[in-house]
Amino acid sequence: MTGKDKLNLLGVLALGGAGALAFETLSLPASYLAGPMVAVVLAKSLSLPLFSNAQLELPKSMVSANYIFIGAAMGSAVSPGFWAGAAVWPFSILALVMVVSCITSVVYLYAYKKCGWARDEAFFAGLPGALGMTAALAQERGAPMDRIMVVQLVRLFLLIAVLPFIISNIVDGGVHGIKDGAAAVVVTATTVTELFAALGICAAAGFGAQKLRMPSGFLTGAFFVSVLLNSTGFMEFALPVWLIMPCYTIMGTTVGLYISKMDAKALRPMLGTSLVVFAISLSVALTGALITSWALSISFDKVFLAFAPGGMEAMLLISILLDIDPVFVATHQLARFIGLLALMPLVTRYVLGPVPLQQAASE
């Protein structure tokens, strides 16, 4: 990395911080995630000198460490009494499977029948999440990537930008904000020692999960170990606000850099279709969440966030920023992600048939 790139990275981080501060000043929900993302995407669209390197991204070591901190912070929001409602989770996960199937099917029919897309383009554009696997399977089949990636990235951007507003306005009481315990952390020698010990355990779990190739291993490993420590009362801790706010801002900046790589020329003609696909996905998720919430007597806000079509890491972070049962959201988002990874190759072969011989021979 050149000296100029390092300065650009510092500038991008400052830009993300400014976006978070602006959203926070305006009292917008999930400000420390959505603010940096919107600021970075807007700056990239204006071709600011910061983005002279089109491949600019944060160092992997910084992103990995940041995921560990975020996972630990999300898990610390869990109390020992949260297990009481876990008995209905198998039924809500089954409902999630139906929602994912409906989103994929309806988007596929819209893109294939209404927009005249090829079957493979329509199918991969409809898959809600697991973007890496989606891209790999699409490339394997020789599907054009521009439409697929534009639809998927626009959906991710709008989910992060819009979903907090929807939840905070639909649910009584609005946004709850950061866990009260985090805001009230009193720093003493004992709490610092316990916090370092807990973060060390979470870091080890994150590295272990990454080695085992779990989805978003650094984040999910740290998160579930943090949940275990806090929910059992073995080691209850909370990260102070001055520590976790920069972590959330870095994640928002990371998402913004990822989305800003979208080709603007490909976006313009695809924007209308992308907005319709997003509306379809969100409407199906909303309907499924309403039915599931009513049938299982589960709070609507956490079901809706758990059923959100894509962006697992971002949805987990929104759950903690809005104080919405992060364990429920994490369990369902992870189930969706793992289910897509496990079943997508089989479903793709069933729906689209085997990879064309000429395409397989060229690989």
C-alpha positions, -999 to 999 in steps of 0.1 A, spaced: 0 0 0 15 33 -11 17 64 11 -11 80 -9 -34 50 -4 -28 53 34 -37 89 34 -68 81 13 -78 54 38 -75 79 67 -96 103 47 -122 76 40 -124 68 77 -128 105 85 -155 107 59 -173 77 75 -170 93 109 -185 125 95 -214 106 80 -221 89 113 -220 123 131 -243 138 106 -269 110 109 -266 110 147 -271 148 148 -303 144 127 -314 116 152 -316 91 123 -318 54 133 -287 31 131 -267 63 124 -233 47 130 -239 21 103 -261 39 77 -243 73 80 -208 61 70 -222 39 43 -243 67 27 -214 92 30 -189 69 13 -213 59 -15 -222 95 -21 -186 106 -21 -176 79 -46 -205 88 -69 -192 124 -69 -157 111 -79 -139 127 -50 -100 125 -51 -102 101 -21 -114 74 -45 -88 78 -72 -79 42 -65 -110 23 -76 -100 -8 -56 -95 11 -23 -105 -10 7 -97 -12 44 -69 -35 55 -82 -71 61 -65 -71 95 -85 -40 106 -118 -54 92 -112 -88 110 -104 -72 143 -134 -49 140 -157 -79 134 -144 -94 167 -152 -63 186 -186 -60 171 -194 -97 177 -184 -93 213 -205 -62 217 -236 -78 202 -233 -108 224 -229 -86 255 -265 -74 249 -278 -108 259 -291 -115 294 -294 -148 312 -332 -149 307 -332 -148 269 -334 -186 265 -371 -186 276 -384 -179 241 -361 -202 222 -386 -231 221 -405 -215 191 -374 -208 171 -376 -240 150 -410 -229 138 -398 -193 130 -368 -208 111 -393 -229 91 -412 -197 83 -380 -181 72 -373 -209 48 -407 -203 32 -401 -165 30 -367 -170 13 -383 -194 -12 -411 -169 -19 -387 -140 -24 -366 -160 -48 -396 -173 -68 -414 -139 -71 -383 -120 -81 -374 -148 -106 -409 -146 -122 -408 -108 -123 -373 -106 -139 -379 -135 -163 -415 -129 -173 -419 -91 -170 -384 -79 -177 -374 -106 -202 -342 -115 -185 -325 -149 -191 -335 -176 -166 -301 -177 -149 -300 -139 -145 -335 -138 -130 -327 -167 -106 -295 -153 -92 -309 -118 -89 -337 -132 -67 -315 -150 -42 -317 -130 -9 -281 -130 4 -250 -151 3 -236 -128 -24 -202 -145 -27 -218 -179 -34 -244 -162 -58 -215 -146 -78 -195 -179 -79 -225 -199 -92 -234 -173 -117 -199 -171 -131 -197 -209 -132 -228 -209 -155 -215 -180 -176 -244 -157 -165 -239 -120 -172 -228 -105 -139 -237 -68 -144 -274 -71 -138 -271 -96 -110 -246 -76 -90 -264 -43 -95 -297 -57 -82 -280 -74 -53 -259 -44 -42 -288 -19 -46 -308 -43 -23 -281 -43 3 -277 -5 2 -314 1 6 -318 -25 33 -292 -7 55 -305 28 46 -342 21 48 -348 -8 72 -340 11 104 -365 38 95 -392 12 88 -387 -6 121 -383 25 142 -416 39 128 -437 8 128 -427 -4 163 -441 14 193 -415 33 212 -392 39 182 -355 33 184 -342 21 217 -305 29 210 -274 13 224 -277 -11 253 -280 9 285 -253 -12 301 -228 -1 274 -235 35 280 -232 31 318 -199 11 319 -178 23 348 -141 18 340 -122 3 369 -91 -20 371 -115 -49 376 -138 -41 346 -108 -35 324 -92 -68 333 -125 -87 328 -131 -69 295 -96 -78 282 -102 -114 293 -136 -116 276 -122 -100 244 -94 -125 244 -118 -154 246 -140 -138 219 -110 -133 196 -99 -169 200 -134 -180 191 -135 -157 161 -102 -171 148 -114 -206 154 -146 -200 136 -128 -184 107 -105 -214 105 -135 -236 103 -148 -214 75 -180 -204 93 -199 -176 75 -184 -143 87 -163 -164 112 -146 -135 131 -180 -119 138 -201 -150 144 -175 -168 165 -170 -138 188 -207 -132 189 -218 -167 200 -191 -170 226 -200 -136 240 -236 -148 241 -225 -179 260 -204 -159 285 -232 -134 292 -263 -156 290 -248 -181 315 -236 -153 338 -201 -168 337 -186 -135 326 -210 -106 321 -195 -76 304 -203 -46 282 -181 -26 258 -181 11 265 -197 34 240 -164 52 232 -150 18 220 -180 3 201 -190 35 182 -158 36 161 -162 -1 154 -197 5 141 -185 34 120 -157 13 105 -182 -14 95 -205 12 79 -175 25 60 -165 -10 49 -200 -17 36 -199 17 18 -166 9 1 -180 -25 -10 -211 -11 -25 -194 19 -41 -175 -5 -64 -207 -9 -84 -204 3 -119 -223 36 -123 -229 30 -160 -245 -3 -153 -266 12 -124 -285 38 -144 -305 16 -167 -310 -10 -140 -321 13 -112 -359 10 -118 -357 -28 -119 -335 -29 -88 -360 -8 -69 -389 -31 -79 -369 -62 -69 -361 -45 -35 -398 -37 -30 -408 -72 -38 -382 -87 -15 -391 -64 14 -429 -69 9 -426 -106 10 -403 -104 41 -428 -80 57 -457 -102 50 -439 -133 63 -428 -114 95 -464 -102 102 -478 -137 98 -450 -153 119 -453 -127 146 -490 -132 149 -489 -171 147 -460 -175 172 -466 -145 194 -431 -131 187 -424 -94 186 -428 -82 151 -396 -60 150 -372 -89 156 -390 -112 132 -389 -86 105 -352 -79 110 -345 -117 112 -363 -122 79 -346 -92 61 -335 -104 27 -297 -102 28 -268 -84 45 -263 -107 75 -236 -87 92 -254 -55 87 -287 -69 100 -269 -82 131 -254 -48 137 -288 -31 132 -303 -54 158 -278 -42 184 -281 -6 174 -318 -7 177 -317 -30 208 -337 -58 191 -329 -93 204 -296 -98 186 -295 -136 194 -328 -142 177 -318 -121 147 -283 -137 145 -297 -173 147 -321 -167 119 -298 -147 97 -271 -174 101 -296 -201 94 -306 -184 62 -270 -179 52 -259 -215 59 -290 -228 43 -283 -209 11 -247 -220 11 -257 -256 16 -287 -258 -7 -280 -232 -34 -259 -254 -57 -285 -282 -56 -314 -258 -61 -296 -241 -90 -290 -274 -107 -327 -283 -102 -341 -250 -115 -316 -242 -143 -303 -277 -151 -266 -288 -152 -239 -264 -163 -238 -263 -201 -211 -286 -215 -194 -258 -234 -192 -236 -203 -178 -265 -182 -152 -273 -208 -140 -236 -209 -133 -236 -171 
